[in-house]
Amino acid sequence: MRNRIFSALLPLLFSIPSAMQAQAKLSVHWEELTGPDFVKAIQQSQGTCILPIGILEKHGPHMPIGSDLFTSRYTSAHAAEQSYAIVFPEYYFGQIDEARHEPGTMAYPREVVLALLQATTDEMGRNGCKKILIVNGHGGNNHLLPYFAQTQLEKPHNYVVYIFDRRMPTTAGGPQKKTTNDQHAGESETSKMMVIRPDLAHPERAKMESGEDQHHSTLPEGVYTGIWWYASFPDHYSGDGSVANRELGEYQMRWWVDSVAKVLTAIKADDTSLKLQKEFWEKSEHPVDTPQ
């Protein structure tokens, strides 16, 4: 009797691993996928991939050097869980020349930054990423990335680059902030790090340096110079991280994650951008033939 029961159950026992494997949830992290799973992930994501960009720079006396990197990765991974996409590994090759004087800063030459970014999106495209969303976690990239996206019109690509603007609107609501100057390693960034990596956030150390504008420059408004940030914040700290709180961090991170998830959904539904790019490149080869 026992042998008959065992014989009947044996096929079921062997089928359990394969069934579990078939139902296994695909990771959103590029580096965690196997080769065969990567192919499935490209199909499931509809060729939608995220390139989270951070930086390595000082964040006051109380936050980790990789704060922007942690933020962009956390946001991207959680958004991809809502609207499936493949998240590229840690990428910190952005613009950060204004912090070269601070320990731990990795500031690459401008030609390297642009060339590496182009090579990375090209390789992502070659691997099936037809829609690449760059999620920026670093304010110093706010001019670099739109320029990079604009230069995609220089030559044909079989993918589209999208940029997510990292700035949270002041009308977004949430807990009332205690500070007005809240730019770098201040109340908001410190609050978010208390959610993302609480073990690396030390708001009690924030008063060790001043995050106030030092006003070393006397140039009139509307005149730009590269040394403007150092002139105002030579310690590379702008704000007051000591007033940070987890409630504010949770609210702001929910806004970030939900916003990126909505963008992913919109990108997946976008069937015009790549067509328009192709049309543009065809016309750009013969500009005098373009109807005037």
C-alpha positions in Angstrom: 0.0 0.0 0.0 2.8 2.4 1.0 4.6 1.7 -2.2 1.6 2.5 -4.3 1.1 5.8 -2.5 4.8 6.7 -2.9 4.6 5.8 -6.6 1.6 8.1 -7.0 3.2 11.0 -5.2 6.6 10.7 -6.8 5.8 12.5 -10.1 4.2 15.3 -8.0 7.3 15.7 -5.9 9.5 16.0 -8.9 7.2 18.6 -10.5 7.2 20.9 -7.5 10.7 22.5 -8.2 9.9 23.1 -11.9 6.5 24.6 -11.0 8.1 26.9 -8.4 10.7 27.9 -10.9 8.1 28.7 -13.5 6.3 30.9 -11.1 9.5 32.5 -9.6 9.3 36.3 -9.6 11.9 38.0 -11.8 14.3 40.3 -10.0 14.3 43.9 -11.0 18.0 44.1 -10.6 20.0 43.7 -13.8 23.0 42.1 -12.0 20.8 39.5 -10.2 19.2 38.0 -13.4 20.6 34.9 -15.1 21.0 35.0 -18.9 17.8 33.2 -19.7 15.9 35.3 -17.0 17.3 38.5 -18.5 15.6 37.6 -21.8 12.3 37.0 -19.9 12.8 40.3 -18.1 13.2 42.3 -21.3 10.0 40.8 -22.5 8.1 41.4 -19.3 9.4 45.0 -19.0 8.5 45.7 -22.7 12.1 46.7 -23.2 11.9 49.3 -20.4 15.0 49.8 -18.3 16.1 52.2 -15.6 19.5 53.8 -15.3 19.7 55.3 -11.8 22.4 57.8 -11.5 23.9 59.0 -8.2 27.4 60.4 -7.4 30.1 60.0 -4.8 30.5 63.3 -2.9 30.5 64.6 0.7 27.0 65.1 2.2 27.7 67.3 5.2 29.3 65.8 8.3 26.4 63.4 8.9 25.5 61.5 5.7 27.2 58.9 3.6 29.2 59.9 0.5 27.0 57.6 -1.6 23.7 59.3 -0.5 22.5 60.2 -4.0 23.4 56.7 -5.2 21.4 55.1 -2.5 18.4 57.4 -3.2 18.2 56.8 -7.0 18.7 53.1 -6.6 16.0 52.8 -3.8 13.6 54.8 -5.8 14.2 52.9 -9.1 14.0 49.4 -7.5 10.7 50.2 -5.6 9.2 51.8 -8.7 10.1 48.8 -10.8 8.4 46.6 -8.4 5.2 48.5 -9.1 5.6 48.7 -12.9 8.2 46.1 -13.9 11.5 47.3 -15.3 15.1 46.2 -15.2 17.3 48.4 -13.0 20.9 48.9 -14.1 23.7 48.4 -11.4 25.2 51.2 -9.4 26.2 54.2 -11.6 28.0 57.2 -10.1 29.8 58.7 -13.2 28.2 62.2 -13.2 29.2 65.8 -12.9 30.6 66.7 -9.5 33.6 69.0 -10.1 32.3 71.5 -7.5 33.2 69.0 -4.7 36.7 68.0 -5.9 38.1 69.6 -2.7 36.2 67.2 -0.4 37.3 63.7 0.6 35.7 60.8 -1.2 34.6 62.7 -4.3 35.0 60.9 -7.6 35.0 63.6 -10.3 35.7 62.3 -13.8 36.7 64.4 -16.8 33.7 65.8 -18.8 34.6 63.9 -21.9 34.7 60.7 -19.9 31.4 61.4 -18.2 29.6 61.9 -21.6 31.4 59.1 -23.4 30.7 56.6 -20.7 27.1 57.6 -20.4 26.6 57.2 -24.1 28.4 53.9 -24.2 26.3 52.7 -21.3 22.9 53.6 -22.9 24.2 52.2 -26.2 25.0 48.9 -24.5 21.7 48.8 -22.8 20.0 49.4 -26.1 22.0 46.6 -27.7 20.7 44.3 -24.9 17.1 45.0 -25.7 16.4 48.2 -23.6 14.4 50.2 -26.1 13.1 52.7 -23.5 15.8 53.9 -21.1 14.6 56.0 -18.1 17.4 57.9 -16.3 16.5 58.5 -12.7 18.8 61.2 -11.3 19.6 61.4 -7.7 22.2 64.2 -7.9 21.5 68.0 -8.3 24.8 68.5 -10.1 23.5 66.4 -13.0 20.4 68.6 -13.6 22.0 70.4 -16.6 24.2 67.5 -17.8 21.4 65.0 -18.3 19.0 67.1 -20.4 22.0 68.0 -22.6 22.8 64.4 -22.9 19.2 63.6 -23.9 19.2 66.4 -26.5 22.4 65.1 -28.0 20.7 61.8 -28.8 19.5 63.5 -31.9 23.0 63.7 -33.2 22.8 60.2 -34.7 20.3 57.3 -35.0 19.7 55.0 -32.0 17.2 52.2 -31.8 16.2 53.3 -28.3 14.8 56.4 -26.6 16.3 58.1 -23.5 13.9 59.6 -21.0 15.0 61.8 -18.0 13.1 61.9 -14.7 13.3 65.3 -13.1 14.4 64.8 -9.4 12.9 68.0 -8.0 9.9 67.5 -5.8 7.4 70.4 -6.2 6.7 72.6 -3.2 3.0 72.0 -3.7 3.4 68.2 -3.2 2.2 68.6 0.4 3.3 66.3 3.3 4.8 67.2 6.7 5.7 70.8 7.2 9.4 71.4 6.8 11.3 73.4 9.4 13.9 74.9 7.1 13.8 77.1 4.0 17.3 76.5 2.8 17.2 72.7 2.0 19.5 72.1 -0.9 22.3 69.6 -0.1 22.4 67.2 2.9 19.7 69.3 4.5 16.4 68.5 6.1 14.9 66.6 3.1 17.9 64.5 2.0 18.7 63.6 5.6 15.1 62.6 6.3 15.1 60.4 3.2 18.3 58.7 4.2 16.7 57.9 7.6 14.3 55.8 5.5 16.7 54.4 2.9 19.7 53.6 5.1 19.0 54.6 8.7 22.2 53.0 9.8 24.2 55.6 7.7 22.3 58.7 8.7 23.6 60.7 11.7 21.5 63.9 12.1 23.0 64.4 15.5 26.3 65.3 13.7 24.8 67.8 11.4 25.6 70.8 13.5 29.4 70.0 13.3 29.5 72.2 10.2 27.4 75.2 8.9 25.1 74.7 6.0 24.4 78.5 5.8 25.1 80.5 2.7 28.5 82.2 3.2 27.9 84.8 0.5 31.5 85.0 -0.6 30.6 86.2 -4.1 29.4 89.7 -4.9 28.4 89.1 -8.5 25.0 90.5 -9.5 22.0 88.1 -10.0 21.9 86.6 -13.4 25.6 86.2 -13.8 26.8 82.6 -13.7 30.2 81.2 -12.9 31.3 77.7 -12.1 32.6 78.7 -8.7 29.2 79.9 -7.5 28.4 76.9 -5.3 31.8 77.0 -3.5 31.3 80.7 -3.0 28.1 80.0 -1.1 28.7 76.6 0.5 32.5 75.9 0.7 31.9 73.0 3.0 29.6 71.4 0.4 26.7 71.4 2.8 23.5 73.5 2.3 20.8 73.3 4.8 20.3 71.8 8.3 20.2 68.1 8.6 19.7 68.2 12.3 16.0 68.8 12.0 15.4 65.8 9.8 12.7 63.3 10.7 11.6 59.9 9.4 8.0 61.1 8.7 9.2 63.6 6.2 11.5 61.1 4.6 8.8 58.5 4.2 6.5 61.0 2.6 9.1 62.2 0.1 10.3 58.7 -0.8 6.7 57.6 -1.4 6.3 60.6 -3.8 9.5 59.7 -5.6 8.7 56.0 -6.0 5.1 56.6 -7.0 6.2 59.3 -9.5 8.7 57.0 -11.2 6.3 54.1 -11.3 3.8 56.4 -13.1 6.5 57.5 -15.5 7.3 53.8 -16.2 3.7 53.1 -17.1 3.6 56.1 -19.4 6.9 55.2 -21.1 5.6 51.7 -21.8 2.6 53.1 -23.5 4.7 55.5 -25.6 4.7 54.3 -29.1 5.5 57.7 -30.8 8.9 58.8 -29.5 11.0 56.2 -31.4 8.9 56.7 -34.6 9.4 60.5 -34.3 13.2 60.0 -33.8 13.4 57.9 -37.0 11.4 60.4 -38.9 13.7 63.2 -37.6 16.9 61.4 -38.6 15.5 60.7 -42.1 14.8 64.4 -42.6 18.1 65.5 -41.1 20.0 63.6 -43.8 18.3 65.9 -46.4 17.4 69.1 -44.7 16.8 71.1 -47.9 14.1 68.6 -48.8 12.2 69.3 -45.6 8.9 71.1 -46.5 9.1 74.8 -45.6 
